[in-house]
Amino acid sequence: MSASRHQLLSEAKALLKAERGAVFKQGALGVALCYPSPYRVAMSSLGFQTIYRKINELPFAFAERAFLPDDEALVRRLRMPLFSLETQRPVAEFSILAFSVAYELELTGVLSMLALSGLALRSSERPEHAPLVVAGGPLSFSNAAPLEPFVDVLVQGEGEGLIEVLLGVCEAHIAKHEVLSILAKHPGFFVPGISVAQRRFDICKAEDAQLPAYSQVVTPNTELSSMFLVETGRGCSRGCHYCVMRRTTNGGLRLVSKQRILESIPPWAKRIGFVGAAVTDHPHLLELLEESTLAGREVGVSSLRADRLSLRLTQALRAGGAQILTVAMDGASQRLRNLLERRHTEEHILQAALWAKACGMHHLKLYVMLGLPTEEAADIEELACLVVALSKQLPVVLGIAPFVAKRHTPMDGAPFAGIAELENRLRLLRARLRGKAQLRCTSPRWAFIEYMLAQCGPEAGLAAMEAWEKGGKFAHWSAAFDEHALKPFLACRTTEPSAAAWPKVGC
């Protein structure tokens, strides 16, 4: 065995050794649970961990994890097959490859993992005896159609209620064509080439009794180092026009009781992350934070909403070890926030900065979208003025992402602002905020690629495959989009009264 191969295997075993909660099991039906991003990202995914646990709870099945390698080029040079973490077994030897895909740009990770497994990329080119390739995850709530050329089955919606159905059908039927025929008729599954097109967005909901999701594996080698994650609720009660997980998605916000949340946390957990689309909307969040910190635990919260913050809540976060207060601004100006149906105001954000300073926080981190429809220079100037004011209280980190319209939202079909225009707005902001804030910007070029994948159908997947095969540079993507004559969906799909105020775009 070469030194490089030995090193890769040793690194996998070191990751395992540092984990708490990994499952080592065998059974009749083996699932390679694949995440198309590296380990550090994957193991911060609560959905990925939940499905890992659910599979291993079934008496006839077992799951082992596989990840996109950190050094994909090295693995290719070694001609080393993609292997599972638990036993270092080639993933092509498993009965099922199940991908959890969070967002559009992970599509190329799926392609890389299939190629490293030695499998044909297109499902139509894989033989009957090849492993069943399945994909699901958060992307299914928006637009998973670009995955269709490469998978046998799309799992649509919340996986807790579907994974046992999927594996039960696979365990009972040896022939792949029989499995696909059955799943094509079952709610929550879309089988490309068999299911009718209207089933493409048949999103399923898990039963409330299956909530909350919580960590199976805790590891220091992840973005949320050694943190035990637990869900406070599923969905959201808010109607932000750009968001896939808004109040009309799968029944809105489904809260988990304080007791069930606490019962999900093991006694040994020292760092607790309360997660969800709207954590600060939980009526008992303050109690959860204060009880956790009194027990000597560190705490973290995702999705802080400025209009839900208070001095006491900020104090609880600081007592739990938080050094940075993170708040989403979304629109650059109050006018845009109002159009987005965001409830917070400039006063809420300024007050959050004052509380953060009073509690000894080190930084204020803000997230904002640029390139929203109707956005003007005056909106950018308002953003700059607000950030300057905030910087007088404490250091500011401004995270900037170009707006990307998602399917099945009131802003579905809204146009992309344009790469040149976005780059110009970023230059203006950098000049205006030099010395006042640290800017972290998502590339407008990659945002455009995300937009095309978010707004187009299966043909976008074929374009992505061509771009990936040629090296994945922006020029390759642009040429592939042109070659396939991709045109984003233009939608006048504002189906809710609350969306009526939003300007009709693309109509």
N, C-alpha and C positions, 0 to 999 in steps of 0.2 A: 504494500500500500504506500502511495506517495505521501510525502510530508504534508502536502496541502490537503489531501483527502483525510489524513489522520487529524489534521487541525480542525477541519469542519465537523468531523464526528465528535471530537473532544469538546468543541464549543457547544454543540447540541447537548452533550451530557452535562456540561457545566450549567447550562440554562436550567435543565431539569433538576439538578442538585440544589439550585437556589430557590426552587419553587416550593410552595406549600399548597397541596390540594390536587396535584396531578393524579389522574386515574390510570391504573395499569390493569387491563382486563382483556379477556379474549371472549369470542362468541362466534356464532354461526355467520353473522353479517358484519363485516368490517367497513367502517366509514372513515375515509381520510377527510377530516374537517379542515378545509383550506381557507386561509385568509390571504388575499392578494396584495398584501403589504408586509413589511418586515415585522419581526416578532415584537419589537418595542411598541409598535402601533397596534398590532393585533390584540395583544394581551391587555389593552385598555378598553377593548370592546366588550360591553356587558352582554350584548346579544350573542356574540360568538361564544363566550363562556357559558351562557345559559344553555345553548344547544348542545355544547360539549357534555354538560352534566345530564341533560335530558336523554341523550342517546345512551350514555353509559348506565342510566337507570333501567333501561329496557333489558330484560333477561336474555334476549336472543341477539343483542347487538353490542358493538363497542365502537368507540371513536378514538382516533389518535389525531393529533394536530400537525398541520404542515403550513409553512409560511414562505412568502417570497424571500429568497436569500438576500442578505445584505449585499453580497458581492455576486450578483448574478453572472457577470462575465467570467469570474473564476470557475463557477460551477459548470458553465458551458465548456470552458477550455478543458476541464478535467473529464468531461463527458460523464459526469456523475449524476445518476438519476435523483430526482427530488425524493426526499425521504421524510418519514414521519418523525416527530420529535421523541415520542415515547419509546419506540423500539428501533428507530433508524431503518425502518422497512420501506422499500420503494413504494410510493403511493399508487403506482399503477397496479400493484398486487391487491389493492383493496377492492371490494365489490362496488363501492360508491365513492366518488369524489364530490364533496358537498362544499360549495363556495359561499362564503358570507361576504357580500359586496356592499360597501357603505355608500360609495358615490361614484360618479361617472368615470373619473380618471383612474379608477382601479381596474378598469376593463383590460388595460394592457398587462396588469399583474396577473389576471386570469389567463391571458394568452401565454405569458412567460411560464406560468406554472404548468399549464398543459404541455407546452413544448418540453420543459425540463422533465416531465413525467414520461416522455416518449409517446404521447398520444397525439393523434391528428387534431388540429385545431377545430375544424368544422365537424359538427356532429354527424353530418351526412357521410363523412369519409371514415368514420370509425366503425369497425366490424361489430356484429351482434354480440360477440363475447367480450367486448371492451367494457371497462367499468362504466356504470351509469354516472353521467355528469349532471349535477344538480346545482342550481344557484338560487340564492334568496338573499335576505338582508334588507337594510333600510332603503336601498335603491328601488326595491319593488314597490314602494309607496309612491314613487314618482314616475320613472320611465326606465324599465329594465329591458325594453325592446332591443337595444343594441347587443344584448347578450344572446339573443335568440339563435344566431347562426352557430353558436359554439356549445350550447347546452342541450341536454335531452329534456330537462324539466326545469321550469321556473316555479319556485315556491313563493307565493305572493302574500305578503302581509306578515302577521305575527307568527313566528315559527313554533311557539310552544304547543299550539293546538294541531299543528300539521305534521310535525316530525314523526310522531308515532304512526300516523296514517301512512306516510311515505314508506317508512321502514317495514310496516306491517304488510303492505302490498308487495314490497321487494322480497320479503322473507317467504311469502306464500307463492310467488310466481317466479320461476327460474328464468323464463324467456323475457328478454328485454322488451320485445314488442308487446307482450301481454301486459307488462307493467305500465308501459306508456299508454296503452289503450284504456286501462282502468283509470289512471290518474287524470287523463284528459277529460274525464266526465265528473271529476270530483272538484267541488268548490275549493279555491285556494291554490290550484295547480294549473299551469299553462304549459301545454306540450306543443312546441313549435311544429307546424305542419299537420297537426291533428286537431287541436282545440280551435274552436271558432274565434275569429278576431275579437268579438265582443267580450270574450273571457280574458282579454289581455290585462285588464285592470280589475280583476275580481279579487279584491283585497280582503283577507280574513282577519278575524279578531280572536285573540286568546280569551279564554274564560277568566273572569276576575279572580277565581280561586287559584289560578296559576301564577298570580302576581304576589310579591314582587320578583323581578329578576335580581340576582345577586351573584357575587363572585364565586367561582369554583376554585380558581387558582390565584394565589397572591404571589407576586414576584417583585424583587427590587429592579429587575431589568426591563422596565417598561416606562412609558411616559408618566404614569401615575405610580411612582415607585412605592412598592409595598403597601398599597392602599386597597382596602376591602371596599368594593363598590356595592351599593344597594339602591334600588329604585324606590322613589317616594310616590310615584304615580306614573301612569301610562297616558300619553297624549297631552293635550293642552286645552285650556278653556278660552284661549285668546284667538283672535281672528286675523292675525297679521297676514296681509294679502300675498306676501311672497313665500310664505312658509308651507312646506308639505305637511308638517305635523301641527296643523291648526285645529280649531275646535270642531270642524266638520269631519275630521279624519278619525274613523273607527270609534265614534261615540264620544269624542272630546276627551276631557280630562277624567281619568278614572283613578281616584286617590286610593292609596294603600294606607290602612290604619297605622297609627303610631305603634301599636302593640305588635303588629305583624312585621313592621320594619325592624323593630328592636329584636324580635325573635329570630330574625334572619342573620343577625350579626353574631359571629362566634366570640366567645370570651377572649380568645387570644388576639383578636384583631386590635391593633394599636393605632392604625390610621383608617378613618372612615370617610368615604366619598359618597355623599348623597347626590344621586343623579336623576335626570329626567328632563323632559322638554320644558317644564315649568316648576322647578323645585321650590322657588320662593312663593309659589301660590299654595303650597301645602299649609293648612291652618296650624299644624303643630311643628313646623320646622324649627322655630326658636327653642321649643322644649327639647327636640331631638339634639340640637347643637349643644345646648347648655348641659343636658344630662350626659352627653358624650364627653364634653370637656371636663366636667366634674369627676368623671371616671378616669381621667388622665389620658384620654385619647386625643389625637389630632383629628381635625375635621376639614373637609373641603366640600364645596357646593358648586354644581354646574348651573349654568343659565341664571345668573343673578339678574333680577329685574330691578331697575332703579326705583320704580314706583312702589316696590314692596320692601325696600330697605328701611331700616330704622337704626338708631344709635345702638340699641341693645343687640340687634342682630349683628351689626358690624363688630361690636365688642365680643360677641360669642365667636365669630369667625376668627378674630385676632387671638382670642384665648386658645383657640384650637390650632394655632400655628400659622394661620394665613398671613402672608406678608404683602400680598398684592390683592387689591380689590378689582375684580373684573366685571365690567358692565357693558352691555350691548347698547349702542346708540342707534344703529341701523341706518336711518336716513341722515344725510348731512345737515339738514335744517329741520326746524319745527314744522314747516309746511310739508316737507316730504314725510316726516314721521306721522303727521296727521293723515296724509293720504294712504300710508301703509297700515293705518289703524293701530299704531303703536301708542300705548296709553301714557308713556312717560314724557316728561317735558324737560326743557333745559334746566328748570329749577330743581327737578329731581336729580339730575346728573350733578349739578353744582353742590347740592346738599350731600350727595354720596361722597364727593371729594372731601367735603368738610368733615364728615364722620370718619372717613378713612384716615385723614390727617390726625384727628383727635384721638383715634385708637392706636396710632403708631404704625400704620401701614407704610410700607416703603414706596410703593408705586400705585398708580391708578392705570389699569389697562382698559382701553375702550375699543370696541369693534364697530366699524362703520362700513356701509356699502356705498360705492361710487358708481355712477352710470345709470341711476334710476331714470325711467322715463320722466320727462319734463324738468330734469335737473338742469340748473343754470349756474352761471358764475356766482350769482348772489348766494346760492345755497352753499357753494364751496367756501365763500368768504365767511358765511355765518359759522360754518364748522371750524374754520381757522380761528375766529374770534373766541369761540367757546373753548377750544383747546388751550389757547393762550391764557384765558382766565383760569382754567383748571390747573395749568402748570404753575400758577402762583401759589397753589396750595401744596402740591407734591408732584414729583416727577410723573410724566405721562408717557405711556407706550400706546401708540395708535395703530391698531391692526386694520388694514384696509383691504377689502375684497371687492372686485368688480361685481356688479349685480348680474346674476345668471337666472333667468326665468325658468321655473320648473313646471312640469306638467301637473295638471290637476290642482292648480291654485288659481285664484282670481287673476293673477298676472301671467298666466300661461299664454305664451305667444308674444309677450312683450319683446321688443327688439333688443339686440345687444348694442351697447353704446358705441362700439368701435374701438379697435386697438389704438389707433393714433389719438383719438379724442381722450381716451382714458389715460394714456401716457402723458398727454398734455396736462390734464387735471392733476395727475400725480406730481408732475414737475412744479406746478403752481403751489401745491400743498407743501412740498419739500422746501421750496424757497420761503414760503410764508411762515413755516414752523421751524426753520433752522434754529437750533439752540433752544427750542421751546418744548419739543417732544421727539421721541424716537419713533420713526415710522417703519412699520413692517408691512410690506405690500405683496399681495398675490399678483403674479405676472398676468397682465392683460391678455397675453398670447395664450397662456394655458387656460385662462377664464373663457376665452373664445372657443377653445377646443371643448371645454366642459359644456358650454352653451349648446354647441352643435350636437353633442352626444345626448344632452338633456332634452333637446327639442326634436330629434329625428328618430326614425324607426330602425328596423333591423339592418337596413342598408348602411347606417352609420357604423354598425359593428364591423361590416366588411371593409369600410373605409379605414377604420381603426386598425384592422389586421394588416392592411397594406402599408399604412404608416409605420406600424410596429416592425414589420418585416424589413423595411428600408432603413431603419435606424431610429425612428421616433422623433426626429427633429421637427421643428415647426413647419419647415418647408415641405416635409413629407406629409404632414397632416393636411396642410393647405392643398397640396396637389391631389391627395386622396379625396378630400371633400369635393373638389372640382370634378374629378374623374367620375364620381358617383352622382354628380349633380344634386347634392343634398340641399334640401330646402326645409328650414324649420317650419313646424306647424304654426300657422297663423290662427289665433283663436280669439273669438269673442265669446268666452265661456264664463263670464261673470254671472254665475247662477245664484248667488246669494244677494239679498238686499244690501248687506253691509259693503258689498263690493261696488255698489252703483256709483260711488263718488270717484272711483279710479278712472282716469282717462282711458277711453277705448283705444287700444293700439293695435295696429296690424289689420284693421278691419276695412 
